[in-house]
Amino acid sequence: MASLLRESHPLTLKVMRLSKPSLADTQVLPVDSADSVLSQALRDIEQNNPTQSGAVFSSDVQASEGMAVLDALPLSETLVLPRAFGTMYLGETFGAHLCICNESTLAVREILVQISMQTTTQQVPLVDTGDAGRQLAAGQPLNLQVVHEIKELGAHVLACSITYLSAQGERRTLQKSFKFQVANPLVVKTKVNHLARDVLLEVQVHNATPAAMALERLRFDPAAPFVSEDLNTTAEGAPVWGTRAGFMQPGDVRQYLYRLRPQVDSESMSVEQERAVQYATALGKLDIVWRGAFGSVGRLQTSQLLRKSPGMFLIEIESARVLDGRVVVEEPLVARVRVRNVSEQQMTVVATVNAHKHPMVVVCGPAQHALGELEVGESAEFDLQLLALAPGVQRVGAVVLVDSISGYTREVDHLLDVNVHSN
């Protein structure tokens, strides 16, 4: 009874996803004797139905030098369209062919078509014929194609609504929906390392698909106030993109490295610009392009990559260096330290050396240095007179910086490392 009450329409709708084909694979059957009954039967199949059977027969003929026996290959030259809808991946482009056909014996008038792609967050219209109704004669088809770039994960629904005027003058609607899932093709992990004002960004890319892919481009678009440098090059210094190095089998992982520098040179950087660099949390976005089977293209852009801001001290140590190039044990050395007021007010800075922090390099000069008044952004230098007591790599200078106006204190564990020679 339910089938009798089910609404029928003179129009039918069929949807086929447009995707790249694949090579037909065949099962190779080797035959020992060329005179056997099975051998002759297989030859007859190949001769009479070459496109349907494929290369199913492999003879005992050996490959000549420099050539291979094509009969032994499991792949044929026949292209096969996908039998199922398959899996869609984020960054791919969805394409479908829709066929609306009038299966009745009478004409159908004022056909209005609306097609949209629905996700959990939005509905994107793909086709809308508007008020311009069409007419289909008996047996006449109407072919449409839709294209949509996949930008979200999860469930997607291709919603189709066809409104028409039947032969009896009744306004009717045919609705169909096609649901599919979108998976993540790549798993991207990042690690941030700080090097003074620069940032070293490590990117790990994992192929999460069941098929091979080739990374064609992995570009990093930095956010202000940074500029980026691509450190991924071959042994000859050329970029690795578009080479065999970007070819990834299912489950493969590749690692890449980028260096981010401030847009403004450190020597000419103002206090405001330095604060913008040190407190910036957004680093930028990754733009990834890859190719799959038969040259299919996928493109994925990550969200803004973030870091935990390292912040900055109110008294910044700009540089610390040894004036003499060679440091010898039990010979005096001078380390010059340059500090800068990066606070928002004037400071009176006093630097005090902790003489007991590093016993292998002792202070042989003044332990306290008054740097005087420092305006916002102003720098000052002082010299530490030291004496190394043991050879090897030694830590130099544990310093306490104090602003006598505000009481702000910064303790510096050590200023630099030096290589002390025995003679």
ABEGO torsion letter per residue (X at the ends): XAAAABBBBABBBBBBBBBBBBBBBBBBBBBABAABAAAAAAAAAAAABAAAAEBABBBABBBBBGBBBAAABABBABBBBBABAEBBBBGBBBBBBBBBBBABABBBBGBBBBBBBBBAABBBBABBAEABBBBBBBGBBBBBBBBBBBABBEBBBBBBBBBBBBAAGBBBBBBBBBBBBBBBABBBBBBBBBBEABBBBBBBBBBABABBBBBABBBBBBBOABBBBBABBBAAGBBABGBAAABBBBGBBBBBBBBBBBABBAAABBAAAAAAAAABABAEBBBBBBBBBGGBBBBBBBBBBBBBBAEBBABBBABBBBABABBBBGBBBBBBBBBBBABABBBBBBBBBBAAABAABBBABBABBBAEBBBBGBBBBBBBBBBBABBEBBBBEBBBBBBAAAGBBBBBABABBBBBBAX
